[in-house]
Amino acid sequence: MSRDGHWGVMTTARWQAFLDWICEQHLLKDSLGQDVVCDSLDVSAMFTNQFL
């Protein structure tokens, strides 16, 4: 639950931390099996709170 009392709200900081962990673990690959450069990804485009 977020600080304002809403359940399920996502934040850019939370997704960035998750993405950082995925990249540190070398779990995100492109179609050729190469590690994706995480700095090239737009974290804010990976989630929405629109439907909450």
PDB file of N, CA, C and O in Angstrom:
ATOM      1  N   MET A   1       0.850  -1.169   0.000  1.00  0.00           N
ATOM      2  CA  MET A   1       0.000   0.000   0.000  1.00  0.00           C
ATOM      3  C   MET A   1       0.901   1.239   0.000  1.00  0.00           C
ATOM      4  O   MET A   1       1.916   1.284   0.695  1.00  0.00           O
ATOM      5  N   SER A   2       0.518   2.218  -0.774  1.00  0.00           N
ATOM      6  CA  SER A   2       1.303   3.448  -0.843  1.00  0.00           C
ATOM      7  C   SER A   2       1.023   4.333   0.373  1.00  0.00           C
ATOM      8  O   SER A   2       0.111   4.068   1.157  1.00  0.00           O
ATOM      9  N   ARG A   3       1.807   5.363   0.507  1.00  0.00           N
ATOM     10  CA  ARG A   3       1.651   6.282   1.638  1.00  0.00           C
ATOM     11  C   ARG A   3       0.293   6.973   1.652  1.00  0.00           C
ATOM     12  O   ARG A   3      -0.213   7.354   2.707  1.00  0.00           O
ATOM     13  N   ASP A   4      -0.290   7.130   0.462  1.00  0.00           N
ATOM     14  CA  ASP A   4      -1.599   7.800   0.411  1.00  0.00           C
ATOM     15  C   ASP A   4      -2.757   6.823   0.567  1.00  0.00           C
ATOM     16  O   ASP A   4      -3.916   7.203   0.401  1.00  0.00           O
ATOM     17  N   GLY A   5      -2.450   5.548   0.889  1.00  0.00           N
ATOM     18  CA  GLY A   5      -3.491   4.582   1.174  1.00  0.00           C
ATOM     19  C   GLY A   5      -3.994   3.786  -0.012  1.00  0.00           C
ATOM     20  O   GLY A   5      -4.946   3.018   0.127  1.00  0.00           O
ATOM     21  N   HIS A   6      -3.384   3.948  -1.173  1.00  0.00           N
ATOM     22  CA  HIS A   6      -3.805   3.205  -2.363  1.00  0.00           C
ATOM     23  C   HIS A   6      -2.956   1.951  -2.523  1.00  0.00           C
ATOM     24  O   HIS A   6      -1.732   1.996  -2.395  1.00  0.00           O
ATOM     25  N   TRP A   7      -3.610   0.842  -2.801  1.00  0.00           N
ATOM     26  CA  TRP A   7      -2.948  -0.427  -2.980  1.00  0.00           C
ATOM     27  C   TRP A   7      -2.570  -0.618  -4.444  1.00  0.00           C
ATOM     28  O   TRP A   7      -3.359  -0.291  -5.331  1.00  0.00           O
ATOM     29  N   GLY A   8      -1.370  -1.145  -4.713  1.00  0.00           N
ATOM     30  CA  GLY A   8      -0.958  -1.485  -6.065  1.00  0.00           C
ATOM     31  C   GLY A   8      -0.272  -0.379  -6.836  1.00  0.00           C
ATOM     32  O   GLY A   8       0.060  -0.572  -8.006  1.00  0.00           O
ATOM     33  N   VAL A   9      -0.048   0.772  -6.229  1.00  0.00           N
ATOM     34  CA  VAL A   9       0.589   1.895  -6.913  1.00  0.00           C
ATOM     35  C   VAL A   9       2.066   1.580  -7.144  1.00  0.00           C
ATOM     36  O   VAL A   9       2.772   1.158  -6.228  1.00  0.00           O
ATOM     37  N   MET A  10       2.517   1.788  -8.362  1.00  0.00           N
ATOM     38  CA  MET A  10       3.920   1.579  -8.705  1.00  0.00           C
ATOM     39  C   MET A  10       4.613   2.921  -8.857  1.00  0.00           C
ATOM     40  O   MET A  10       3.985   3.925  -9.189  1.00  0.00           O
ATOM     41  N   THR A  11       5.906   2.925  -8.610  1.00  0.00           N
ATOM     42  CA  THR A  11       6.702   4.142  -8.746  1.00  0.00           C
ATOM     43  C   THR A  11       7.894   3.871  -9.660  1.00  0.00           C
ATOM     44  O   THR A  11       8.330   2.731  -9.817  1.00  0.00           O
ATOM     45  N   THR A  12       8.403   4.929 -10.250  1.00  0.00           N
ATOM     46  CA  THR A  12       9.591   4.800 -11.088  1.00  0.00           C
ATOM     47  C   THR A  12      10.760   4.275 -10.268  1.00  0.00           C
ATOM     48  O   THR A  12      11.531   3.449 -10.756  1.00  0.00           O
ATOM     49  N   ALA A  13      10.905   4.734  -9.045  1.00  0.00           N
ATOM     50  CA  ALA A  13      12.013   4.283  -8.195  1.00  0.00           C
ATOM     51  C   ALA A  13      11.942   2.777  -7.931  1.00  0.00           C
ATOM     52  O   ALA A  13      12.965   2.093  -7.950  1.00  0.00           O
ATOM     53  N   ARG A  14      10.742   2.265  -7.688  1.00  0.00           N
ATOM     54  CA  ARG A  14      10.579   0.830  -7.442  1.00  0.00           C
ATOM     55  C   ARG A  14      10.930   0.023  -8.689  1.00  0.00           C
ATOM     56  O   ARG A  14      11.620  -0.993  -8.601  1.00  0.00           O
ATOM     57  N   TRP A  15      10.454   0.475  -9.848  1.00  0.00           N
ATOM     58  CA  TRP A  15      10.765  -0.228 -11.087  1.00  0.00           C
ATOM     59  C   TRP A  15      12.244  -0.113 -11.427  1.00  0.00           C
ATOM     60  O   TRP A  15      12.830  -1.060 -11.951  1.00  0.00           O
ATOM     61  N   GLN A  16      12.852   1.025 -11.138  1.00  0.00           N
ATOM     62  CA  GLN A  16      14.283   1.191 -11.413  1.00  0.00           C
ATOM     63  C   GLN A  16      15.098   0.229 -10.562  1.00  0.00           C
ATOM     64  O   GLN A  16      16.058  -0.368 -11.050  1.00  0.00           O
ATOM     65  N   ALA A  17      14.731   0.073  -9.304  1.00  0.00           N
ATOM     66  CA  ALA A  17      15.430  -0.871  -8.428  1.00  0.00           C
ATOM     67  C   ALA A  17      15.284  -2.300  -8.953  1.00  0.00           C
ATOM     68  O   ALA A  17      16.249  -3.064  -8.950  1.00  0.00           O
ATOM     69  N   PHE A  18      14.088  -2.658  -9.401  1.00  0.00           N
ATOM     70  CA  PHE A  18      13.849  -3.988  -9.961  1.00  0.00           C
ATOM     71  C   PHE A  18      14.671  -4.193 -11.229  1.00  0.00           C
ATOM     72  O   PHE A  18      15.302  -5.236 -11.400  1.00  0.00           O
ATOM     73  N   LEU A  19      14.664  -3.206 -12.113  1.00  0.00           N
ATOM     74  CA  LEU A  19      15.434  -3.286 -13.353  1.00  0.00           C
ATOM     75  C   LEU A  19      16.924  -3.388 -13.065  1.00  0.00           C
ATOM     76  O   LEU A  19      17.627  -4.161 -13.716  1.00  0.00           O
ATOM     77  N   ASP A  20      17.413  -2.620 -12.101  1.00  0.00           N
ATOM     78  CA  ASP A  20      18.824  -2.690 -11.726  1.00  0.00           C
ATOM     79  C   ASP A  20      19.190  -4.098 -11.280  1.00  0.00           C
ATOM     80  O   ASP A  20      20.236  -4.620 -11.665  1.00  0.00           O
ATOM     81  N   TRP A  21      18.334  -4.716 -10.470  1.00  0.00           N
ATOM     82  CA  TRP A  21      18.589  -6.074  -9.985  1.00  0.00           C
ATOM     83  C   TRP A  21      18.593  -7.065 -11.149  1.00  0.00           C
ATOM     84  O   TRP A  21      19.476  -7.918 -11.237  1.00  0.00           O
ATOM     85  N   ILE A  22      17.609  -6.952 -12.042  1.00  0.00           N
ATOM     86  CA  ILE A  22      17.548  -7.848 -13.201  1.00  0.00           C
ATOM     87  C   ILE A  22      18.831  -7.746 -14.023  1.00  0.00           C
ATOM     88  O   ILE A  22      19.376  -8.756 -14.469  1.00  0.00           O
ATOM     89  N   CYS A  23      19.299  -6.532 -14.214  1.00  0.00           N
ATOM     90  CA  CYS A  23      20.510  -6.338 -15.019  1.00  0.00           C
ATOM     91  C   CYS A  23      21.745  -6.857 -14.292  1.00  0.00           C
ATOM     92  O   CYS A  23      22.623  -7.453 -14.918  1.00  0.00           O
ATOM     93  N   GLU A  24      21.825  -6.642 -12.996  1.00  0.00           N
ATOM     94  CA  GLU A  24      22.956  -7.161 -12.216  1.00  0.00           C
ATOM     95  C   GLU A  24      23.022  -8.685 -12.276  1.00  0.00           C
ATOM     96  O   GLU A  24      24.106  -9.266 -12.219  1.00  0.00           O
ATOM     97  N   GLN A  25      21.867  -9.326 -12.390  1.00  0.00           N
ATOM     98  CA  GLN A  25      21.797 -10.788 -12.454  1.00  0.00           C
ATOM     99  C   GLN A  25      21.931 -11.310 -13.886  1.00  0.00           C
ATOM    100  O   GLN A  25      21.921 -12.521 -14.107  1.00  0.00           O
ATOM    101  N   HIS A  26      22.056 -10.402 -14.860  1.00  0.00           N
ATOM    102  CA  HIS A  26      22.177 -10.752 -16.280  1.00  0.00           C
ATOM    103  C   HIS A  26      20.974 -11.566 -16.758  1.00  0.00           C
ATOM    104  O   HIS A  26      21.130 -12.539 -17.496  1.00  0.00           O
ATOM    105  N   LEU A  27      19.785 -11.167 -16.339  1.00  0.00           N
ATOM    106  CA  LEU A  27      18.564 -11.883 -16.687  1.00  0.00           C
ATOM    107  C   LEU A  27      17.853 -11.317 -17.910  1.00  0.00           C
ATOM    108  O   LEU A  27      16.995 -11.986 -18.485  1.00  0.00           O
ATOM    109  N   LEU A  28      18.192 -10.108 -18.313  1.00  0.00           N
ATOM    110  CA  LEU A  28      17.499  -9.458 -19.429  1.00  0.00           C
ATOM    111  C   LEU A  28      18.365  -9.561 -20.680  1.00  0.00           C
ATOM    112  O   LEU A  28      19.451  -8.985 -20.750  1.00  0.00           O
ATOM    113  N   LYS A  29      17.865 -10.305 -21.669  1.00  0.00           N
ATOM    114  CA  LYS A  29      18.615 -10.578 -22.891  1.00  0.00           C
ATOM    115  C   LYS A  29      17.850 -10.076 -24.105  1.00  0.00           C
ATOM    116  O   LYS A  29      16.624  -9.968 -24.083  1.00  0.00           O
ATOM    117  N   ASP A  30      18.590  -9.770 -25.166  1.00  0.00           N
ATOM    118  CA  ASP A  30      17.945  -9.415 -26.425  1.00  0.00           C
ATOM    119  C   ASP A  30      17.693 -10.685 -27.234  1.00  0.00           C
ATOM    120  O   ASP A  30      17.938 -11.785 -26.739  1.00  0.00           O
ATOM    121  N   SER A  31      17.214 -10.553 -28.458  1.00  0.00           N
ATOM    122  CA  SER A  31      16.861 -11.713 -29.274  1.00  0.00           C
ATOM    123  C   SER A  31      18.072 -12.552 -29.675  1.00  0.00           C
ATOM    124  O   SER A  31      17.916 -13.691 -30.116  1.00  0.00           O
ATOM    125  N   LEU A  32      19.280 -12.001 -29.526  1.00  0.00           N
ATOM    126  CA  LEU A  32      20.505 -12.735 -29.842  1.00  0.00           C
ATOM    127  C   LEU A  32      21.141 -13.350 -28.600  1.00  0.00           C
ATOM    128  O   LEU A  32      22.199 -13.974 -28.675  1.00  0.00           O
ATOM    129  N   GLY A  33      20.482 -13.168 -27.458  1.00  0.00           N
ATOM    130  CA  GLY A  33      21.010 -13.728 -26.219  1.00  0.00           C
ATOM    131  C   GLY A  33      22.030 -12.856 -25.522  1.00  0.00           C
ATOM    132  O   GLY A  33      22.671 -13.294 -24.566  1.00  0.00           O
ATOM    133  N   GLN A  34      22.189 -11.634 -25.985  1.00  0.00           N
ATOM    134  CA  GLN A  34      23.143 -10.693 -25.381  1.00  0.00           C
ATOM    135  C   GLN A  34      22.456  -9.901 -24.274  1.00  0.00           C
ATOM    136  O   GLN A  34      21.254  -9.644 -24.338  1.00  0.00           O
ATOM    137  N   ASP A  35      23.230  -9.515 -23.256  1.00  0.00           N
ATOM    138  CA  ASP A  35      22.690  -8.682 -22.186  1.00  0.00           C
ATOM    139  C   ASP A  35      22.157  -7.373 -22.761  1.00  0.00           C
ATOM    140  O   ASP A  35      22.794  -6.756 -23.615  1.00  0.00           O
ATOM    141  N   VAL A  36      20.994  -6.959 -22.293  1.00  0.00           N
ATOM    142  CA  VAL A  36      20.426  -5.668 -22.677  1.00  0.00           C
ATOM    143  C   VAL A  36      21.101  -4.588 -21.841  1.00  0.00           C
ATOM    144  O   VAL A  36      21.304  -4.763 -20.639  1.00  0.00           O
ATOM    145  N   VAL A  37      21.447  -3.479 -22.472  1.00  0.00           N
ATOM    146  CA  VAL A  37      22.025  -2.337 -21.759  1.00  0.00           C
ATOM    147  C   VAL A  37      20.877  -1.625 -21.057  1.00  0.00           C
ATOM    148  O   VAL A  37      20.068  -0.948 -21.691  1.00  0.00           O
ATOM    149  N   CYS A  38      20.820  -1.786 -19.758  1.00  0.00           N
ATOM    150  CA  CYS A  38      19.669  -1.288 -18.999  1.00  0.00           C
ATOM    151  C   CYS A  38      19.549   0.230 -19.014  1.00  0.00           C
ATOM    152  O   CYS A  38      18.449   0.763 -18.877  1.00  0.00           O
ATOM    153  N   ASP A  39      20.660   0.926 -19.178  1.00  0.00           N
ATOM    154  CA  ASP A  39      20.598   2.387 -19.232  1.00  0.00           C
ATOM    155  C   ASP A  39      19.840   2.872 -20.457  1.00  0.00           C
ATOM    156  O   ASP A  39      19.418   4.027 -20.511  1.00  0.00           O
ATOM    157  N   SER A  40      19.663   1.992 -21.446  1.00  0.00           N
ATOM    158  CA  SER A  40      18.975   2.386 -22.670  1.00  0.00           C
ATOM    159  C   SER A  40      17.458   2.216 -22.569  1.00  0.00           C
ATOM    160  O   SER A  40      16.736   2.577 -23.498  1.00  0.00           O
ATOM    161  N   LEU A  41      16.969   1.674 -21.458  1.00  0.00           N
ATOM    162  CA  LEU A  41      15.539   1.405 -21.298  1.00  0.00           C
ATOM    163  C   LEU A  41      14.822   2.564 -20.616  1.00  0.00           C
ATOM    164  O   LEU A  41      15.370   3.206 -19.719  1.00  0.00           O
ATOM    165  N   ASP A  42      13.598   2.823 -21.046  1.00  0.00           N
ATOM    166  CA  ASP A  42      12.761   3.869 -20.462  1.00  0.00           C
ATOM    167  C   ASP A  42      11.898   3.244 -19.367  1.00  0.00           C
ATOM    168  O   ASP A  42      10.846   2.669 -19.645  1.00  0.00           O
ATOM    169  N   VAL A  43      12.350   3.361 -18.132  1.00  0.00           N
ATOM    170  CA  VAL A  43      11.673   2.728 -17.000  1.00  0.00           C
ATOM    171  C   VAL A  43      10.239   3.216 -16.868  1.00  0.00           C
ATOM    172  O   VAL A  43       9.358   2.421 -16.539  1.00  0.00           O
ATOM    173  N   SER A  44       9.980   4.465 -17.108  1.00  0.00           N
ATOM    174  CA  SER A  44       8.625   5.005 -16.939  1.00  0.00           C
ATOM    175  C   SER A  44       7.631   4.418 -17.937  1.00  0.00           C
ATOM    176  O   SER A  44       6.422   4.518 -17.729  1.00  0.00           O
ATOM    177  N   ALA A  45       8.120   3.805 -19.020  1.00  0.00           N
ATOM    178  CA  ALA A  45       7.230   3.182 -19.996  1.00  0.00           C
ATOM    179  C   ALA A  45       6.924   1.730 -19.651  1.00  0.00           C
ATOM    180  O   ALA A  45       6.193   1.063 -20.384  1.00  0.00           O
ATOM    181  N   MET A  46       7.469   1.233 -18.550  1.00  0.00           N
ATOM    182  CA  MET A  46       7.312  -0.177 -18.180  1.00  0.00           C
ATOM    183  C   MET A  46       6.123  -0.450 -17.261  1.00  0.00           C
ATOM    184  O   MET A  46       5.819  -1.606 -16.966  1.00  0.00           O
ATOM    185  N   PHE A  47       5.461   0.595 -16.814  1.00  0.00           N
ATOM    186  CA  PHE A  47       4.338   0.409 -15.902  1.00  0.00           C
ATOM    187  C   PHE A  47       3.354   1.546 -16.036  1.00  0.00           C
ATOM    188  O   PHE A  47       3.663   2.596 -16.600  1.00  0.00           O
ATOM    189  N   THR A  48       2.167   1.323 -15.512  1.00  0.00           N
ATOM    190  CA  THR A  48       1.149   2.380 -15.468  1.00  0.00           C
ATOM    191  C   THR A  48       0.334   2.236 -14.183  1.00  0.00           C
ATOM    192  O   THR A  48       0.149   1.130 -13.674  1.00  0.00           O
ATOM    193  N   ASN A  49      -0.132   3.327 -13.686  1.00  0.00           N
ATOM    194  CA  ASN A  49      -1.062   3.347 -12.563  1.00  0.00           C
ATOM    195  C   ASN A  49      -2.452   3.774 -13.045  1.00  0.00           C
ATOM    196  O   ASN A  49      -3.338   4.057 -12.238  1.00  0.00           O
ATOM    197  N   GLN A  50      -2.627   3.816 -14.342  1.00  0.00           N
ATOM    198  CA  GLN A  50      -3.848   4.309 -14.956  1.00  0.00           C
ATOM    199  C   GLN A  50      -5.088   3.528 -14.531  1.00  0.00           C
ATOM    200  O   GLN A  50      -6.169   4.110 -14.447  1.00  0.00           O
ATOM    201  N   PHE A  51      -4.970   2.263 -14.268  1.00  0.00           N
ATOM    202  CA  PHE A  51      -6.139   1.434 -14.020  1.00  0.00           C
ATOM    203  C   PHE A  51      -6.426   1.202 -12.530  1.00  0.00           C
ATOM    204  O   PHE A  51      -7.256   0.364 -12.177  1.00  0.00           O
ATOM    205  N   LEU A  52      -5.746   1.937 -11.674  1.00  0.00           N
ATOM    206  CA  LEU A  52      -5.957   1.774 -10.242  1.00  0.00           C
ATOM    207  C   LEU A  52      -7.118   2.597  -9.745  1.00  0.00           C
ATOM    208  O   LEU A  52      -7.429   2.570  -8.555  1.00  0.00           O
TER     209      LEU A  52
END
